[in-house]
């Protein structure tokens, strides 16, 4: 079975992917005066002083390359091609973003004499089909994904056999605190997918999904559940591959291989009411296709900057209103500005209006907007924080 | 309690650490003709064609940096400063090592116009207190750490509270295949430490400890056991920090915090006969200090390119001969050439003679030499393969 993908959905998703690469809309011409309280980014490699961030969200870079002709950083403002560093008398290149960045996590890279390299000061995170440098702009609400002295769940790497792809495939499995101690309890499972160009490491490394859960559970705000994260790029790893997206290979891995493996190797509740699927960007796209085609397997759906669910979607899918207990849709506020969530050149898509209409029609539809963030991980961290307490409540 | 560290041991370890940074002895002037069967390294980022390796062990690099003045690779032969790339008409820099490299894993980096960067084609591995590029020279015996269609154990990240350091610390725990299915079985535990400048990711990422165990277990060659890997650099993260090494902070984390956490969160056999400790390089140094001071907690000791155990060591430590069931010492063959295992400028140390004398004195001493490898992960992968079947046999 091959699933048809509507042009609007594909375009919506592609628009999302593109916006991940582009900065938020141009900032006002007059930037606030830079406060000199810069500190090393929390994602720096051990002992590295740069890159730095300040309390306003500016980022400052320092790169040693004494004989280079030009060094640029891909992060910056408003389509002006990032931040150009300047070389000091000591041969070292430095520069500060022209304005504040959005709170949260950002991928970036350097261009040194025309070559693309990572910043040696920063840790790397898998995005854009490569390991890129990452920087964390301190967020006012960073506490919900902070590493605290609370009971911690584990994130474990599993290798499961995949006859359909003739490989041993990797997934990461978050088990909540207490999973190892009480060998009688069984847990619901959320299958949580990354976006285009990312992989199964993203939700733990960039997303802090484990810490978000640990903290929610410690505060009694969510049921403890298992999260399973695997690689969703079963299509050819190429730019533009989404235009020929075929869900079937990944659906086979997910439905026929991964879920049975997890249910036989972990203490899961394996019935439909105890299984959810969610994903960000392309992962939301995959989530919608897979859950709509497998209503007997999933009861909760989450699309994070990755599509929308309309009344029409629900009504043209027999059984949807009975079997699905929640449709959670989240976006970053900047994704909804100026119709950016709509397909370029196509009919406008308004995910909020869709969610509200679905809710008005009597369905448990929840729409969340992350303030002042774009198509980026701060939106998705917050979306997970909002969605988790709503799962497995029926 | 503060442990005195003998100058000879410290020097031995430092010699080891230094040799990790330096290439093997100069190759013969006449190199074999290069066979043009280059393929992408198995450690490349997805879709990346370079770096490449050939069947003889040559490595070939290709770096895009059209406006650069000079690009070098730190890998190469015989102290001649690595491999200098040359720029082609297309602006791309290419070059091949002057001779074959040792089989197995190597760290490396680029120097681009005087700045240190990673190769955008290769995945990164934590070593030298930074994430470095990695390349894999195909080994004739690579099968023992290959990802095969056998039952796989899991590698899970745990975060355990550490009051002594006022942090939540990370460890990785390998649980053998079957651990999740049979909730009655309890397992012995090997605490396995990385080397200087590395971290708790090294034994899984570079070392393939999980795959080595999966394969040994599938062939019935070793008892299944749990492996725990944590960060051993509790001292200040600085070059040369080893000269002022104090084992106490790490020993407190290991003995008072990590072991109790593991024993209460995993199905371990927690008595002394079912606990082992081993480590590579600095990790071997730590292993010797901690196990000798805690004979009531460990029954098996492994030092991998990280020290030696002499008859004198055994005899000056009351209880050692009764309580310790195995002293495993491994080295790469190149570490033993020309007295390199001995401390520079100090009295010679011969770990093989020490091991043989200890064995002749009636103790279960095993000495292993990895053929044609140096102070590098291929030696340690092989040492783990040799050591694992000998553990927990008493």
Boltz contact constraints between the chains, C-beta under 6 A:
constraints:
  - contact:
      token1: [A, 45]
      token2: [B, 130]
      max_distance: 6.0
  - contact:
      token1: [A, 46]
      token2: [B, 129]
      max_distance: 6.0
  - contact:
      token1: [A, 46]
      token2: [B, 237]
      max_distance: 6.0
  - contact:
      token1: [A, 47]
      token2: [B, 237]
      max_distance: 6.0
  - contact:
      token1: [A, 64]
      token2: [B, 115]
      max_distance: 6.0
  - contact:
      token1: [A, 65]
      token2: [B, 113]
      max_distance: 6.0
  - contact:
      token1: [A, 65]
      token2: [B, 114]
      max_distance: 6.0
  - contact:
      token1: [A, 65]
      token2: [B, 115]
      max_distance: 6.0
  - contact:
      token1: [A, 66]
      token2: [B, 114]
      max_distance: 6.0
  - contact:
      token1: [A, 67]
      token2: [B, 69]
      max_distance: 6.0
  - contact:
      token1: [A, 67]
      token2: [B, 113]
      max_distance: 6.0
  - contact:
      token1: [A, 67]
      token2: [B, 114]
      max_distance: 6.0
  - contact:
      token1: [A, 68]
      token2: [B, 113]
      max_distance: 6.0
  - contact:
      token1: [A, 69]
      token2: [B, 67]
      max_distance: 6.0
  - contact:
      token1: [A, 112]
      token2: [B, 112]
      max_distance: 6.0
  - contact:
      token1: [A, 113]
      token2: [B, 65]
      max_distance: 6.0
  - contact:
      token1: [A, 113]
      token2: [B, 67]
      max_distance: 6.0
  - contact:
      token1: [A, 113]
      token2: [B, 68]
      max_distance: 6.0
  - contact:
      token1: [A, 114]
      token2: [B, 65]
      max_distance: 6.0
  - contact:
      token1: [A, 114]
      token2: [B, 66]
      max_distance: 6.0
  - contact:
      token1: [A, 114]
      token2: [B, 67]
      max_distance: 6.0
  - contact:
      token1: [A, 115]
      token2: [B, 64]
      max_distance: 6.0
  - contact:
      token1: [A, 115]
      token2: [B, 65]
      max_distance: 6.0
  - contact:
      token1: [A, 116]
      token2: [B, 120]
      max_distance: 6.0
  - contact:
      token1: [A, 117]
      token2: [B, 117]
      max_distance: 6.0
  - contact:
      token1: [A, 118]
      token2: [B, 118]
      max_distance: 6.0
  - contact:
      token1: [A, 120]
      token2: [B, 116]
      max_distance: 6.0
  - contact:
      token1: [A, 124]
      token2: [B, 124]
      max_distance: 6.0
  - contact:
      token1: [A, 129]
      token2: [B, 46]
      max_distance: 6.0
  - contact:
      token1: [A, 130]
      token2: [B, 45]
      max_distance: 6.0
  - contact:
      token1: [A, 147]
      token2: [B, 168]
      max_distance: 6.0
  - contact:
      token1: [A, 149]
      token2: [B, 161]
      max_distance: 6.0
  - contact:
      token1: [A, 152]
      token2: [B, 159]
      max_distance: 6.0
  - contact:
      token1: [A, 154]
      token2: [B, 156]
      max_distance: 6.0
  - contact:
      token1: [A, 154]
      token2: [B, 158]
      max_distance: 6.0
  - contact:
      token1: [A, 155]
      token2: [B, 157]
      max_distance: 6.0
  - contact:
      token1: [A, 156]
      token2: [B, 154]
      max_distance: 6.0
  - contact:
      token1: [A, 156]
      token2: [B, 156]
      max_distance: 6.0
  - contact:
      token1: [A, 157]
      token2: [B, 155]
      max_distance: 6.0
  - contact:
      token1: [A, 158]
      token2: [B, 154]
      max_distance: 6.0
  - contact:
      token1: [A, 159]
      token2: [B, 152]
      max_distance: 6.0
  - contact:
      token1: [A, 168]
      token2: [B, 147]
      max_distance: 6.0
  - contact:
      token1: [A, 180]
      token2: [B, 265]
      max_distance: 6.0
  - contact:
      token1: [A, 183]
      token2: [B, 183]
      max_distance: 6.0
  - contact:
      token1: [A, 237]
      token2: [B, 46]
      max_distance: 6.0
  - contact:
      token1: [A, 237]
      token2: [B, 47]
      max_distance: 6.0
  - contact:
      token1: [A, 265]
      token2: [B, 180]
      max_distance: 6.0
